[in-house]
Amino acid sequence: EVQLVESGGGFVEVGGSLRLSCVVSGFTDDDYTVAWFRQAPGKEREGVSEISVKSHVTYYTSPVKGRFTISMDNAKNTVYLQMNDLKPEDTAVYYCAADLENWRLLPTLFAYWGQGTEVTVSS
């Protein structure tokens, strides 16, 4: 059984930083990707970042480039999202997701999801 457990959300002021964590278990090989999505109230879920567990190749969507960093600690089976210079528009519930490796950052292509962790950026 594949399971993803998220942590690290909370309240932060504009310009601050947070680091989200996603512990992944249940995959029997390393040929899969882990992605971060976010969903703000009244908006559709959007992709944020993605990493290949095997190669550590990464991808970022335009709103977070230069501010967010995705990384993987394979020994701990944990994916991190370091978020710096946070803005009010970053406020959302953040979800990690996993599936067999592909590079289209679309929610419908990911079968396994964490429970979500809420990030609130305020001034």
N, C-alpha and C positions, 0 to 999 in steps of 0.2 A: 504494500500500500504506500503510495506516494503522499507525503505530508510536508507542508510548508508552514513554518511558524515565524511570525514577524514580531519585531519589537523596535522600540526607539522613538516612536512618535511622541509629540508633546506640544507645548506652547513655546514660542520663541519670538523675539522682537525682530523687526526689519533689520537686515544686515547680519543676523546671527547665523548659527550653524547647528545642524543636527546630523547624526549618523543613524541610519536605519539598518537593521539586520534581518536576514531571512535564513533560517536554518532549514535545509532541505534533506529529506530522508526518503528512502524507498526505491530510488533508481538503482538498477543493477549494473549500469554502465555509465560512462561519462559523455556519451554522445547526445547531449541535450543542452538547451539554453535556459537561462533564468533571466527574466525581465521584470522591470518595475513599471507599473501603470499607476495613474492617479485619476481620481474622480472628484470634482468639486460639486457642491450642491447645484442642482439644476442643469448640469452639463454632462455630456457623454464621457465615458472612460477614455483616456488618452494614454498613449505610450510615452514613457520617459527615457528608459535606457534598457540595454540588453547586453548580456555577456555570454560567450561560449564557455562552458565549464571545461571543455577539453583544451582549447587553444587560448583562452582568455582574451580573444578579440572582442572589442566593445563597440557599442553604437549609442549615440545620444540624439535625441530630437532637438530641434533648434532652440526652444525656449530655455533649455537647461545647459546648453553647451558652454563650457568655460566656468560653470558654477558647480555642477554636480560631477561626482566621480563614482563609477561602479567598479567593484573589485570582488575577488573570490579568494577565500582561504579554503583550499581543497582539503586540508587536513581536518578542518572543523566543519566541512560541508556547509559553509556559511557564505552568503553573498551580502555585501554591504553597499549602501548608497550614502556616500558622504555628500551632504548638501551644504554649500556655503553661500554667503551673500543672499540669504533668503528674502523673497519679496512677498507682498500680500497675495499676489496671483499664484503663488505656490501652495496656498492653503487648499487642502484636499485630503481625502482618505487615500493613502498609498497602499497598493497591493503588490506583492511579488507573485510571479507566476512561472511555471515551468512546463516544458514539453520537449519532444524530440526536436533536434536542432533545425531551426529555420531562421530566416532573417527578414520576415515580414512582421512588424510590430503591431499586430492586430489582436484584440482581446479574444475574438472567436477562434483563433488558432491555438490557444493555450488551454490545455485540459485541466491543469492542476493549479490551484490558487490558495494563497494564504488568506487569513481572516481579515486583513486590513489593519492599518495603524494610522491614526488621525494626526495630521500636522496642521497646526494653526499658527500663522505668521501675522502678528499684529503690531501696530504702532502705538 
